[in-house]
Amino acid sequence: MAHLTPAEFDRLERAVVEGRRVAVVRGGRELVVFPTRLHLRDGREVLDAVHPVTGDALSLRIDDLDRVEVIPR
């Protein structure tokens, strides 16, 4: 379960605004996505994103992720 610090949330929010890629790990599998929105749904933080290859829309609950990392430019 990902527990993001306030600084990590700031970096994630900045990645959404700047359109930067984010690597997420869930169930041991890593996925790189373009985040589009960070919001609350039913009291849980959700990262909406787009898969860069398929264009599929994804909704990822932050607390279901093992790790979240903003990819540097």
PQR file of N, CA, C, O and H, with PARSE charges and radii, in Angstrom:
ATOM      1  N   MET A   1       0.846  -1.174   0.000 -0.4000 1.5000
ATOM      2  CA  MET A   1       0.000   0.000   0.000 -0.0000 2.0000
ATOM      3  C   MET A   1       0.891   1.236   0.000  0.5500 1.7000
ATOM      4  O   MET A   1       1.787   1.364   0.834 -0.5500 1.4000
ATOM      5  N   ALA A   2       0.646   2.128  -0.920 -0.4000 1.5000
ATOM      6  CA  ALA A   2       1.449   3.343  -1.008 -0.0000 2.0000
ATOM      7  C   ALA A   2       1.000   4.350   0.052  0.5500 1.7000
ATOM      8  O   ALA A   2      -0.180   4.691   0.143 -0.5500 1.4000
ATOM      9  H   ALA A   2      -0.082   2.025  -1.598  0.4000 1.0000
ATOM     10  N   HIS A   3       1.941   4.809   0.835 -0.4000 1.5000
ATOM     11  CA  HIS A   3       1.683   5.880   1.804 -0.0000 2.0000
ATOM     12  C   HIS A   3       2.528   7.063   1.370  0.5500 1.7000
ATOM     13  O   HIS A   3       3.736   7.094   1.603 -0.5500 1.4000
ATOM     14  H   HIS A   3       2.899   4.532   0.761  0.4000 1.0000
ATOM     15  N   LEU A   4       1.895   8.024   0.747 -0.4000 1.5000
ATOM     16  CA  LEU A   4       2.637   9.158   0.219 -0.0000 2.0000
ATOM     17  C   LEU A   4       2.773  10.250   1.264  0.5500 1.7000
ATOM     18  O   LEU A   4       1.825  10.576   1.979 -0.5500 1.4000
ATOM     19  H   LEU A   4       0.913   7.999   0.557  0.4000 1.0000
ATOM     20  N   THR A   5       3.964  10.801   1.334 -0.4000 1.5000
ATOM     21  CA  THR A   5       4.210  11.939   2.209 -0.0000 2.0000
ATOM     22  C   THR A   5       3.625  13.189   1.549  0.5500 1.7000
ATOM     23  O   THR A   5       3.301  13.168   0.362 -0.5500 1.4000
ATOM     24  H   THR A   5       4.733  10.536   0.753  0.4000 1.0000
ATOM     25  N   PRO A   6       3.489  14.265   2.305 -0.5600 1.5000
ATOM     26  CA  PRO A   6       3.014  15.506   1.671  0.2800 2.0000
ATOM     27  C   PRO A   6       3.896  15.949   0.497  0.5500 1.7000
ATOM     28  O   PRO A   6       3.384  16.452  -0.503 -0.5500 1.4000
ATOM     29  N   ALA A   7       5.192  15.770   0.609 -0.4000 1.5000
ATOM     30  CA  ALA A   7       6.095  16.150  -0.487 -0.0000 2.0000
ATOM     31  C   ALA A   7       5.860  15.260  -1.715  0.5500 1.7000
ATOM     32  O   ALA A   7       5.913  15.741  -2.847 -0.5500 1.4000
ATOM     33  H   ALA A   7       5.608  15.361   1.422  0.4000 1.0000
ATOM     34  N   GLU A   8       5.606  13.984  -1.497 -0.4000 1.5000
ATOM     35  CA  GLU A   8       5.336  13.075  -2.617 -0.0000 2.0000
ATOM     36  C   GLU A   8       4.005  13.418  -3.290  0.5500 1.7000
ATOM     37  O   GLU A   8       3.894  13.350  -4.514 -0.5500 1.4000
ATOM     38  H   GLU A   8       5.563  13.593  -0.578  0.4000 1.0000
ATOM     39  N   PHE A   9       2.988  13.790  -2.489 -0.4000 1.5000
ATOM     40  CA  PHE A   9       1.721  14.233  -3.071 -0.0000 2.0000
ATOM     41  C   PHE A   9       1.922  15.498  -3.895  0.5500 1.7000
ATOM     42  O   PHE A   9       1.342  15.640  -4.972 -0.5500 1.4000
ATOM     43  H   PHE A   9       3.078  13.845  -1.494  0.4000 1.0000
ATOM     44  N   ASP A  10       2.741  16.414  -3.393 -0.4000 1.5000
ATOM     45  CA  ASP A  10       3.044  17.634  -4.155 -0.0000 2.0000
ATOM     46  C   ASP A  10       3.670  17.289  -5.496  0.5500 1.7000
ATOM     47  O   ASP A  10       3.285  17.852  -6.521 -0.5500 1.4000
ATOM     48  H   ASP A  10       3.212  16.299  -2.519  0.4000 1.0000
ATOM     49  N   ARG A  11       4.636  16.364  -5.505 -0.4000 1.5000
ATOM     50  CA  ARG A  11       5.280  15.946  -6.757 -0.0000 2.0000
ATOM     51  C   ARG A  11       4.270  15.304  -7.703  0.5500 1.7000
ATOM     52  O   ARG A  11       4.304  15.540  -8.911 -0.5500 1.4000
ATOM     53  H   ARG A  11       4.949  15.906  -4.672  0.4000 1.0000
ATOM     54  N   LEU A  12       3.367  14.485  -7.144 -0.4000 1.5000
ATOM     55  CA  LEU A  12       2.350  13.840  -7.972 -0.0000 2.0000
ATOM     56  C   LEU A  12       1.387  14.871  -8.554  0.5500 1.7000
ATOM     57  O   LEU A  12       1.041  14.795  -9.733 -0.5500 1.4000
ATOM     58  H   LEU A  12       3.339  14.293  -6.163  0.4000 1.0000
ATOM     59  N   GLU A  13       0.955  15.825  -7.749 -0.4000 1.5000
ATOM     60  CA  GLU A  13       0.086  16.893  -8.244 -0.0000 2.0000
ATOM     61  C   GLU A  13       0.775  17.707  -9.337  0.5500 1.7000
ATOM     62  O   GLU A  13       0.152  18.073 -10.334 -0.5500 1.4000
ATOM     63  H   GLU A  13       1.236  15.887  -6.791  0.4000 1.0000
ATOM     64  N   ARG A  14       2.058  17.986  -9.144 -0.4000 1.5000
ATOM     65  CA  ARG A  14       2.823  18.732 -10.152 -0.0000 2.0000
ATOM     66  C   ARG A  14       2.928  17.926 -11.445  0.5500 1.7000
ATOM     67  O   ARG A  14       2.868  18.493 -12.535 -0.5500 1.4000
ATOM     68  H   ARG A  14       2.564  17.689  -8.335  0.4000 1.0000
ATOM     69  N   ALA A  15       3.086  16.603 -11.329 -0.4000 1.5000
ATOM     70  CA  ALA A  15       3.156  15.742 -12.517 -0.0000 2.0000
ATOM     71  C   ALA A  15       1.852  15.808 -13.308  0.5500 1.7000
ATOM     72  O   ALA A  15       1.870  15.799 -14.539 -0.5500 1.4000
ATOM     73  H   ALA A  15       3.135  16.142 -10.443  0.4000 1.0000
ATOM     74  N   VAL A  16       0.727  15.874 -12.608 -0.4000 1.5000
ATOM     75  CA  VAL A  16      -0.576  15.992 -13.286 -0.0000 2.0000
ATOM     76  C   VAL A  16      -0.636  17.307 -14.053  0.5500 1.7000
ATOM     77  O   VAL A  16      -1.022  17.323 -15.222 -0.5500 1.4000
ATOM     78  H   VAL A  16       0.712  15.882 -11.608  0.4000 1.0000
ATOM     79  N   VAL A  17      -0.265  18.393 -13.419 -0.4000 1.5000
ATOM     80  CA  VAL A  17      -0.320  19.721 -14.042 -0.0000 2.0000
ATOM     81  C   VAL A  17       0.628  19.806 -15.228  0.5500 1.7000
ATOM     82  O   VAL A  17       0.279  20.377 -16.262 -0.5500 1.4000
ATOM     83  H   VAL A  17       0.049  18.381 -12.470  0.4000 1.0000
ATOM     84  N   GLU A  18       1.827  19.242 -15.090 -0.4000 1.5000
ATOM     85  CA  GLU A  18       2.850  19.354 -16.130 -0.0000 2.0000
ATOM     86  C   GLU A  18       2.769  18.248 -17.176  0.5500 1.7000
ATOM     87  O   GLU A  18       3.509  18.284 -18.160 -0.5500 1.4000
ATOM     88  H   GLU A  18       2.110  18.778 -14.250  0.4000 1.0000
ATOM     89  N   GLY A  19       1.884  17.260 -16.987 -0.4000 1.5000
ATOM     90  CA  GLY A  19       1.759  16.166 -17.953 -0.0000 2.0000
ATOM     91  C   GLY A  19       2.947  15.230 -17.969  0.5500 1.7000
ATOM     92  O   GLY A  19       3.286  14.659 -19.005 -0.5500 1.4000
ATOM     93  H   GLY A  19       1.283  17.231 -16.188  0.4000 1.0000
ATOM     94  N   ARG A  20       3.584  15.073 -16.809 -0.4000 1.5000
ATOM     95  CA  ARG A  20       4.759  14.204 -16.715 -0.0000 2.0000
ATOM     96  C   ARG A  20       4.347  12.765 -16.427  0.5500 1.7000
ATOM     97  O   ARG A  20       3.307  12.518 -15.815 -0.5500 1.4000
ATOM     98  H   ARG A  20       3.308  15.537 -15.967  0.4000 1.0000
ATOM     99  N   ARG A  21       5.158  11.831 -16.867 -0.4000 1.5000
ATOM    100  CA  ARG A  21       4.867  10.412 -16.658 -0.0000 2.0000
ATOM    101  C   ARG A  21       5.069  10.011 -15.202  0.5500 1.7000
ATOM    102  O   ARG A  21       5.879  10.589 -14.477 -0.5500 1.4000
ATOM    103  H   ARG A  21       6.003  12.032 -17.364  0.4000 1.0000
ATOM    104  N   VAL A  22       4.302   9.001 -14.803 -0.4000 1.5000
ATOM    105  CA  VAL A  22       4.368   8.463 -13.449 -0.0000 2.0000
ATOM    106  C   VAL A  22       4.456   6.942 -13.549  0.5500 1.7000
ATOM    107  O   VAL A  22       3.714   6.316 -14.306 -0.5500 1.4000
ATOM    108  H   VAL A  22       3.644   8.531 -15.392  0.4000 1.0000
ATOM    109  N   ALA A  23       5.358   6.366 -12.786 -0.4000 1.5000
ATOM    110  CA  ALA A  23       5.458   4.906 -12.701 -0.0000 2.0000
ATOM    111  C   ALA A  23       4.707   4.462 -11.454  0.5500 1.7000
ATOM    112  O   ALA A  23       4.936   4.981 -10.361 -0.5500 1.4000
ATOM    113  H   ALA A  23       5.960   6.875 -12.171  0.4000 1.0000
ATOM    114  N   VAL A  24       3.808   3.496 -11.628 -0.4000 1.5000
ATOM    115  CA  VAL A  24       3.077   2.945 -10.495 -0.0000 2.0000
ATOM    116  C   VAL A  24       3.323   1.448 -10.458  0.5500 1.7000
ATOM    117  O   VAL A  24       3.465   0.804 -11.498 -0.5500 1.4000
ATOM    118  H   VAL A  24       3.623   3.075 -12.516  0.4000 1.0000
ATOM    119  N   VAL A  25       3.373   0.899  -9.251 -0.4000 1.5000
ATOM    120  CA  VAL A  25       3.536  -0.544  -9.076 -0.0000 2.0000
ATOM    121  C   VAL A  25       2.340  -1.033  -8.290  0.5500 1.7000
ATOM    122  O   VAL A  25       2.015  -0.515  -7.222 -0.5500 1.4000
ATOM    123  H   VAL A  25       3.258   1.421  -8.407  0.4000 1.0000
ATOM    124  N   ARG A  26       1.691  -2.047  -8.845 -0.4000 1.5000
ATOM    125  CA  ARG A  26       0.539  -2.654  -8.181 -0.0000 2.0000
ATOM    126  C   ARG A  26       0.639  -4.162  -8.397  0.5500 1.7000
ATOM    127  O   ARG A  26       0.704  -4.639  -9.530 -0.5500 1.4000
ATOM    128  H   ARG A  26       1.955  -2.469  -9.713  0.4000 1.0000
ATOM    129  N   GLY A  27       0.650  -4.894  -7.299 -0.4000 1.5000
ATOM    130  CA  GLY A  27       0.742  -6.349  -7.393 -0.0000 2.0000
ATOM    131  C   GLY A  27       2.039  -6.826  -8.028  0.5500 1.7000
ATOM    132  O   GLY A  27       2.072  -7.871  -8.676 -0.5500 1.4000
ATOM    133  H   GLY A  27       0.597  -4.506  -6.378  0.4000 1.0000
ATOM    134  N   GLY A  28       3.109  -6.057  -7.840 -0.4000 1.5000
ATOM    135  CA  GLY A  28       4.403  -6.440  -8.387 -0.0000 2.0000
ATOM    136  C   GLY A  28       4.598  -6.081  -9.845  0.5500 1.7000
ATOM    137  O   GLY A  28       5.662  -6.351 -10.404 -0.5500 1.4000
ATOM    138  H   GLY A  28       3.083  -5.208  -7.312  0.4000 1.0000
ATOM    139  N   ARG A  29       3.604  -5.481 -10.478 -0.4000 1.5000
ATOM    140  CA  ARG A  29       3.718  -5.107 -11.891 -0.0000 2.0000
ATOM    141  C   ARG A  29       3.833  -3.596 -12.011  0.5500 1.7000
ATOM    142  O   ARG A  29       3.050  -2.850 -11.423 -0.5500 1.4000
ATOM    143  H   ARG A  29       2.740  -5.262 -10.025  0.4000 1.0000
ATOM    144  N   GLU A  30       4.824  -3.157 -12.783 -0.4000 1.5000
ATOM    145  CA  GLU A  30       5.035  -1.725 -12.975 -0.0000 2.0000
ATOM    146  C   GLU A  30       4.347  -1.263 -14.247  0.5500 1.7000
ATOM    147  O   GLU A  30       4.354  -1.952 -15.267 -0.5500 1.4000
ATOM    148  H   GLU A  30       5.460  -3.763 -13.260  0.4000 1.0000
ATOM    149  N   LEU A  31       3.755  -0.084 -14.165 -0.4000 1.5000
ATOM    150  CA  LEU A  31       3.072   0.504 -15.293 -0.0000 2.0000
ATOM    151  C   LEU A  31       3.420   1.988 -15.331  0.5500 1.7000
ATOM    152  O   LEU A  31       3.368   2.668 -14.306 -0.5500 1.4000
ATOM    153  H   LEU A  31       3.749   0.476 -13.336  0.4000 1.0000
ATOM    154  N   VAL A  32       3.769   2.481 -16.491 -0.4000 1.5000
ATOM    155  CA  VAL A  32       4.053   3.909 -16.663 -0.0000 2.0000
ATOM    156  C   VAL A  32       2.836   4.535 -17.324  0.5500 1.7000
ATOM    157  O   VAL A  32       2.364   4.056 -18.355 -0.5500 1.4000
ATOM    158  H   VAL A  32       3.811   1.928 -17.324  0.4000 1.0000
ATOM    159  N   VAL A  33       2.329   5.612 -16.724 -0.4000 1.5000
ATOM    160  CA  VAL A  33       1.112   6.259 -17.216 -0.0000 2.0000
ATOM    161  C   VAL A  33       1.299   7.769 -17.255  0.5500 1.7000
ATOM    162  O   VAL A  33       2.230   8.314 -16.661 -0.5500 1.4000
ATOM    163  H   VAL A  33       2.713   6.002 -15.887  0.4000 1.0000
ATOM    164  N   PHE A  34       0.383   8.437 -17.977 -0.4000 1.5000
ATOM    165  CA  PHE A  34       0.301   9.890 -17.955 -0.0000 2.0000
ATOM    166  C   PHE A  34      -0.870  10.258 -17.049  0.5500 1.7000
ATOM    167  O   PHE A  34      -2.019   9.985 -17.397 -0.5500 1.4000
ATOM    168  H   PHE A  34      -0.373   7.994 -18.459  0.4000 1.0000
ATOM    169  N   PRO A  35      -0.607  10.869 -15.902 -0.5600 1.5000
ATOM    170  CA  PRO A  35      -1.702  11.225 -14.988  0.2800 2.0000
ATOM    171  C   PRO A  35      -2.505  12.400 -15.535  0.5500 1.7000
ATOM    172  O   PRO A  35      -1.952  13.330 -16.121 -0.5500 1.4000
ATOM    173  N   THR A  36      -3.815  12.339 -15.333 -0.4000 1.5000
ATOM    174  CA  THR A  36      -4.683  13.414 -15.804 -0.0000 2.0000
ATOM    175  C   THR A  36      -5.414  14.118 -14.673  0.5500 1.7000
ATOM    176  O   THR A  36      -5.831  15.267 -14.819 -0.5500 1.4000
ATOM    177  H   THR A  36      -4.264  11.583 -14.857  0.4000 1.0000
ATOM    178  N   ARG A  37      -5.571  13.433 -13.546 -0.4000 1.5000
ATOM    179  CA  ARG A  37      -6.346  14.019 -12.445 -0.0000 2.0000
ATOM    180  C   ARG A  37      -6.047  13.270 -11.154  0.5500 1.7000
ATOM    181  O   ARG A  37      -5.876  12.051 -11.156 -0.5500 1.4000
ATOM    182  H   ARG A  37      -5.232  12.499 -13.427  0.4000 1.0000
ATOM    183  N   LEU A  38      -5.988  14.006 -10.064 -0.4000 1.5000
ATOM    184  CA  LEU A  38      -5.838  13.437  -8.727 -0.0000 2.0000
ATOM    185  C   LEU A  38      -7.004  13.966  -7.912  0.5500 1.7000
ATOM    186  O   LEU A  38      -7.156  15.178  -7.763 -0.5500 1.4000
ATOM    187  H   LEU A  38      -6.127  14.996 -10.063  0.4000 1.0000
ATOM    188  N   HIS A  39      -7.835  13.066  -7.381 -0.4000 1.5000
ATOM    189  CA  HIS A  39      -9.053  13.503  -6.693 -0.0000 2.0000
ATOM    190  C   HIS A  39      -9.488  12.470  -5.661  0.5500 1.7000
ATOM    191  O   HIS A  39      -8.898  11.396  -5.548 -0.5500 1.4000
ATOM    192  H   HIS A  39      -7.712  12.082  -7.502  0.4000 1.0000
ATOM    193  N   LEU A  40     -10.534  12.817  -4.909 -0.4000 1.5000
ATOM    194  CA  LEU A  40     -11.116  11.905  -3.924 -0.0000 2.0000
ATOM    195  C   LEU A  40     -12.369  11.276  -4.503  0.5500 1.7000
ATOM    196  O   LEU A  40     -13.186  11.951  -5.130 -0.5500 1.4000
ATOM    197  H   LEU A  40     -11.014  13.690  -5.000  0.4000 1.0000
ATOM    198  N   ARG A  41     -12.513   9.970  -4.286 -0.4000 1.5000
ATOM    199  CA  ARG A  41     -13.732   9.255  -4.656 -0.0000 2.0000
ATOM    200  C   ARG A  41     -14.085   8.345  -3.489  0.5500 1.7000
ATOM    201  O   ARG A  41     -13.303   7.468  -3.122 -0.5500 1.4000
ATOM    202  H   ARG A  41     -11.850   9.422  -3.777  0.4000 1.0000
ATOM    203  N   ASP A  42     -15.239   8.547  -2.917 -0.4000 1.5000
ATOM    204  CA  ASP A  42     -15.675   7.751  -1.755 -0.0000 2.0000
ATOM    205  C   ASP A  42     -14.658   7.809  -0.622  0.5500 1.7000
ATOM    206  O   ASP A  42     -14.432   6.819   0.073 -0.5500 1.4000
ATOM    207  H   ASP A  42     -15.875   9.260  -3.215  0.4000 1.0000
ATOM    208  N   GLY A  43     -14.043   8.987  -0.440 -0.4000 1.5000
ATOM    209  CA  GLY A  43     -13.093   9.185   0.643 -0.0000 2.0000
ATOM    210  C   GLY A  43     -11.714   8.601   0.390  0.5500 1.7000
ATOM    211  O   GLY A  43     -10.885   8.568   1.299 -0.5500 1.4000
ATOM    212  H   GLY A  43     -14.227   9.792  -1.004  0.4000 1.0000
ATOM    213  N   ARG A  44     -11.453   8.140  -0.826 -0.4000 1.5000
ATOM    214  CA  ARG A  44     -10.137   7.568  -1.156 -0.0000 2.0000
ATOM    215  C   ARG A  44      -9.509   8.370  -2.291  0.5500 1.7000
ATOM    216  O   ARG A  44     -10.195   8.807  -3.216 -0.5500 1.4000
ATOM    217  H   ARG A  44     -12.126   8.166  -1.564  0.4000 1.0000
ATOM    218  N   GLU A  45      -8.190   8.557  -2.204 -0.4000 1.5000
ATOM    219  CA  GLU A  45      -7.477   9.288  -3.247 -0.0000 2.0000
ATOM    220  C   GLU A  45      -7.367   8.420  -4.496  0.5500 1.7000
ATOM    221  O   GLU A  45      -6.996   7.248  -4.426 -0.5500 1.4000
ATOM    222  H   GLU A  45      -7.633   8.202  -1.453  0.4000 1.0000
ATOM    223  N   VAL A  46      -7.693   9.015  -5.632 -0.4000 1.5000
ATOM    224  CA  VAL A  46      -7.688   8.302  -6.908 -0.0000 2.0000
ATOM    225  C   VAL A  46      -6.855   9.082  -7.909  0.5500 1.7000
ATOM    226  O   VAL A  46      -6.966  10.303  -8.014 -0.5500 1.4000
ATOM    227  H   VAL A  46      -7.994   9.967  -5.689  0.4000 1.0000
ATOM    228  N   LEU A  47      -6.022   8.361  -8.641 -0.4000 1.5000
ATOM    229  CA  LEU A  47      -5.237   8.940  -9.718 -0.0000 2.0000
ATOM    230  C   LEU A  47      -5.843   8.468 -11.031  0.5500 1.7000
ATOM    231  O   LEU A  47      -5.796   7.280 -11.349 -0.5500 1.4000
ATOM    232  H   LEU A  47      -5.932   7.368  -8.556  0.4000 1.0000
ATOM    233  N   ASP A  48      -6.412   9.395 -11.792 -0.4000 1.5000
ATOM    234  CA  ASP A  48      -6.884   9.076 -13.136 -0.0000 2.0000
ATOM    235  C   ASP A  48      -5.702   9.268 -14.066  0.5500 1.7000
ATOM    236  O   ASP A  48      -4.946  10.231 -13.941 -0.5500 1.4000
ATOM    237  H   ASP A  48      -6.450  10.360 -11.533  0.4000 1.0000
ATOM    238  N   ALA A  49      -5.552   8.338 -15.001 -0.4000 1.5000
ATOM    239  CA  ALA A  49      -4.393   8.378 -15.888 -0.0000 2.0000
ATOM    240  C   ALA A  49      -4.751   7.773 -17.239  0.5500 1.7000
ATOM    241  O   ALA A  49      -5.809   7.167 -17.413 -0.5500 1.4000
ATOM    242  H   ALA A  49      -6.167   7.555 -15.102  0.4000 1.0000
ATOM    243  N   VAL A  50      -3.838   7.956 -18.187 -0.4000 1.5000
ATOM    244  CA  VAL A  50      -3.983   7.395 -19.525 -0.0000 2.0000
ATOM    245  C   VAL A  50      -2.762   6.534 -19.807  0.5500 1.7000
ATOM    246  O   VAL A  50      -1.627   6.943 -19.564 -0.5500 1.4000
ATOM    247  H   VAL A  50      -2.979   8.448 -18.045  0.4000 1.0000
ATOM    248  N   HIS A  51      -3.012   5.329 -20.328 -0.4000 1.5000
ATOM    249  CA  HIS A  51      -1.909   4.453 -20.732 -0.0000 2.0000
ATOM    250  C   HIS A  51      -1.292   5.051 -21.991  0.5500 1.7000
ATOM    251  O   HIS A  51      -2.016   5.340 -22.944 -0.5500 1.4000
ATOM    252  H   HIS A  51      -3.934   4.997 -20.526  0.4000 1.0000
ATOM    253  N   PRO A  52       0.033   5.247 -22.023 -0.5600 1.5000
ATOM    254  CA  PRO A  52       0.657   5.956 -23.146  0.2800 2.0000
ATOM    255  C   PRO A  52       0.613   5.206 -24.482  0.5500 1.7000
ATOM    256  O   PRO A  52       0.687   5.836 -25.537 -0.5500 1.4000
ATOM    257  N   VAL A  53       0.495   3.890 -24.456 -0.4000 1.5000
ATOM    258  CA  VAL A  53       0.503   3.120 -25.704 -0.0000 2.0000
ATOM    259  C   VAL A  53      -0.905   2.882 -26.227  0.5500 1.7000
ATOM    260  O   VAL A  53      -1.183   3.091 -27.408 -0.5500 1.4000
ATOM    261  H   VAL A  53       0.435   3.379 -23.599  0.4000 1.0000
ATOM    262  N   THR A  54      -1.794   2.444 -25.337 -0.4000 1.5000
ATOM    263  CA  THR A  54      -3.148   2.085 -25.774 -0.0000 2.0000
ATOM    264  C   THR A  54      -4.129   3.247 -25.708  0.5500 1.7000
ATOM    265  O   THR A  54      -5.154   3.225 -26.388 -0.5500 1.4000
ATOM    266  H   THR A  54      -1.569   2.275 -24.377  0.4000 1.0000
ATOM    267  N   GLY A  55      -3.830   4.267 -24.895 -0.4000 1.5000
ATOM    268  CA  GLY A  55      -4.745   5.376 -24.713 -0.0000 2.0000
ATOM    269  C   GLY A  55      -5.901   5.058 -23.777  0.5500 1.7000
ATOM    270  O   GLY A  55      -6.817   5.867 -23.625 -0.5500 1.4000
ATOM    271  H   GLY A  55      -2.997   4.285 -24.343  0.4000 1.0000
ATOM    272  N   ASP A  56      -5.865   3.882 -23.147 -0.4000 1.5000
ATOM    273  CA  ASP A  56      -6.922   3.492 -22.215 -0.0000 2.0000
ATOM    274  C   ASP A  56      -6.909   4.380 -20.981  0.5500 1.7000
ATOM    275  O   ASP A  56      -5.849   4.726 -20.459 -0.5500 1.4000
ATOM    276  H   ASP A  56      -5.121   3.226 -23.271  0.4000 1.0000
ATOM    277  N   ALA A  57      -8.100   4.744 -20.523 -0.4000 1.5000
ATOM    278  CA  ALA A  57      -8.235   5.522 -19.295 -0.0000 2.0000
ATOM    279  C   ALA A  57      -8.182   4.570 -18.104  0.5500 1.7000
ATOM    280  O   ALA A  57      -8.793   3.502 -18.121 -0.5500 1.4000
ATOM    281  H   ALA A  57      -8.961   4.463 -20.947  0.4000 1.0000
ATOM    282  N   LEU A  58      -7.440   4.975 -17.067 -0.4000 1.5000
ATOM    283  CA  LEU A  58      -7.291   4.164 -15.866 -0.0000 2.0000
ATOM    284  C   LEU A  58      -7.637   5.000 -14.649  0.5500 1.7000
ATOM    285  O   LEU A  58      -7.348   6.196 -14.611 -0.5500 1.4000
ATOM    286  H   LEU A  58      -6.943   5.843 -17.054  0.4000 1.0000
ATOM    287  N   SER A  59      -8.252   4.381 -13.659 -0.4000 1.5000
ATOM    288  CA  SER A  59      -8.480   5.003 -12.357 -0.0000 2.0000
ATOM    289  C   SER A  59      -7.792   4.126 -11.326  0.5500 1.7000
ATOM    290  O   SER A  59      -8.182   2.979 -11.110 -0.5500 1.4000
ATOM    291  H   SER A  59      -8.487   3.410 -13.690  0.4000 1.0000
ATOM    292  N   LEU A  60      -6.767   4.677 -10.693 -0.4000 1.5000
ATOM    293  CA  LEU A  60      -5.955   3.916  -9.747 -0.0000 2.0000
ATOM    294  C   LEU A  60      -6.101   4.505  -8.356  0.5500 1.7000
ATOM    295  O   LEU A  60      -5.805   5.680  -8.142 -0.5500 1.4000
ATOM    296  H   LEU A  60      -6.450   5.609 -10.869  0.4000 1.0000
ATOM    297  N   ARG A  61      -6.556   3.696  -7.410 -0.4000 1.5000
ATOM    298  CA  ARG A  61      -6.646   4.160  -6.029 -0.0000 2.0000
ATOM    299  C   ARG A  61      -5.247   4.141  -5.427  0.5500 1.7000
ATOM    300  O   ARG A  61      -4.559   3.121  -5.461 -0.5500 1.4000
ATOM    301  H   ARG A  61      -6.797   2.741  -7.584  0.4000 1.0000
ATOM    302  N   ILE A  62      -4.839   5.265  -4.884 -0.4000 1.5000
ATOM    303  CA  ILE A  62      -3.493   5.411  -4.356 -0.0000 2.0000
ATOM    304  C   ILE A  62      -3.191   4.347  -3.303  0.5500 1.7000
ATOM    305  O   ILE A  62      -2.097   3.784  -3.291 -0.5500 1.4000
ATOM    306  H   ILE A  62      -5.398   6.094  -4.857  0.4000 1.0000
ATOM    307  N   ASP A  63      -4.145   4.069  -2.425 -0.4000 1.5000
ATOM    308  CA  ASP A  63      -3.863   3.099  -1.359 -0.0000 2.0000
ATOM    309  C   ASP A  63      -3.843   1.650  -1.847  0.5500 1.7000
ATOM    310  O   ASP A  63      -3.506   0.752  -1.075 -0.5500 1.4000
ATOM    311  H   ASP A  63      -5.035   4.526  -2.434  0.4000 1.0000
ATOM    312  N   ASP A  64      -4.200   1.402  -3.117 -0.4000 1.5000
ATOM    313  CA  ASP A  64      -4.066   0.061  -3.697 -0.0000 2.0000
ATOM    314  C   ASP A  64      -2.703  -0.148  -4.359  0.5500 1.7000
ATOM    315  O   ASP A  64      -2.359  -1.265  -4.747 -0.5500 1.4000
ATOM    316  H   ASP A  64      -4.474   2.131  -3.744  0.4000 1.0000
ATOM    317  N   LEU A  65      -1.937   0.930  -4.483 -0.4000 1.5000
ATOM    318  CA  LEU A  65      -0.648   0.856  -5.167 -0.0000 2.0000
ATOM    319  C   LEU A  65       0.464   0.525  -4.184  0.5500 1.7000
ATOM    320  O   LEU A  65       0.427   0.927  -3.020 -0.5500 1.4000
ATOM    321  H   LEU A  65      -2.217   1.837  -4.168  0.4000 1.0000
ATOM    322  N   ASP A  66       1.453  -0.213  -4.673 -0.4000 1.5000
ATOM    323  CA  ASP A  66       2.614  -0.532  -3.857 -0.0000 2.0000
ATOM    324  C   ASP A  66       3.627   0.614  -3.864  0.5500 1.7000
ATOM    325  O   ASP A  66       4.321   0.851  -2.876 -0.5500 1.4000
ATOM    326  H   ASP A  66       1.483  -0.539  -5.617  0.4000 1.0000
ATOM    327  N   ARG A  67       3.698   1.323  -5.000 -0.4000 1.5000
ATOM    328  CA  ARG A  67       4.654   2.420  -5.114 -0.0000 2.0000
ATOM    329  C   ARG A  67       4.187   3.381  -6.213  0.5500 1.7000
ATOM    330  O   ARG A  67       3.584   2.975  -7.206 -0.5500 1.4000
ATOM    331  H   ARG A  67       3.133   1.131  -5.803  0.4000 1.0000
ATOM    332  N   VAL A  68       4.481   4.646  -6.007 -0.4000 1.5000
ATOM    333  CA  VAL A  68       4.189   5.693  -6.988 -0.0000 2.0000
ATOM    334  C   VAL A  68       5.444   6.538  -7.121  0.5500 1.7000
ATOM    335  O   VAL A  68       5.999   6.996  -6.122 -0.5500 1.4000
ATOM    336  H   VAL A  68       4.972   4.976  -5.201  0.4000 1.0000
ATOM    337  N   GLU A  69       5.892   6.746  -8.352 -0.4000 1.5000
ATOM    338  CA  GLU A  69       7.114   7.524  -8.555 -0.0000 2.0000
ATOM    339  C   GLU A  69       6.988   8.384  -9.807  0.5500 1.7000
ATOM    340  O   GLU A  69       6.698   7.882 -10.893 -0.5500 1.4000
ATOM    341  H   GLU A  69       5.442   6.375  -9.164  0.4000 1.0000
ATOM    342  N   VAL A  70       7.211   9.686  -9.642 -0.4000 1.5000
ATOM    343  CA  VAL A  70       7.203  10.601 -10.779 -0.0000 2.0000
ATOM    344  C   VAL A  70       8.517  10.408 -11.524  0.5500 1.7000
ATOM    345  O   VAL A  70       9.590  10.424 -10.923 -0.5500 1.4000
ATOM    346  H   VAL A  70       7.447  10.094  -8.761  0.4000 1.0000
ATOM    347  N   ILE A  71       8.423  10.227 -12.830 -0.4000 1.5000
ATOM    348  CA  ILE A  71       9.616   9.993 -13.655 -0.0000 2.0000
ATOM    349  C   ILE A  71      10.247  11.342 -13.989  0.5500 1.7000
ATOM    350  O   ILE A  71       9.582  12.221 -14.537 -0.5500 1.4000
ATOM    351  H   ILE A  71       7.550  10.214 -13.319  0.4000 1.0000
ATOM    352  N   PRO A  72      11.520  11.505 -13.663 -0.5600 1.5000
ATOM    353  CA  PRO A  72      12.187  12.785 -13.978  0.2800 2.0000
ATOM    354  C   PRO A  72      12.307  12.991 -15.482  0.5500 1.7000
ATOM    355  O   PRO A  72      12.350  12.038 -16.261 -0.5500 1.4000
ATOM    356  N   ARG A  73      12.358  14.251 -15.864 -0.4000 1.5000
ATOM    357  CA  ARG A  73      12.492  14.570 -17.301 -0.0000 2.0000
ATOM    358  C   ARG A  73      13.850  14.206 -17.799  0.5500 1.7000
ATOM    359  O   ARG A  73      14.147  14.399 -18.978 -0.5500 1.4000
ATOM    360  H   ARG A  73      12.323  15.025 -15.231  0.4000 1.0000
TER
END
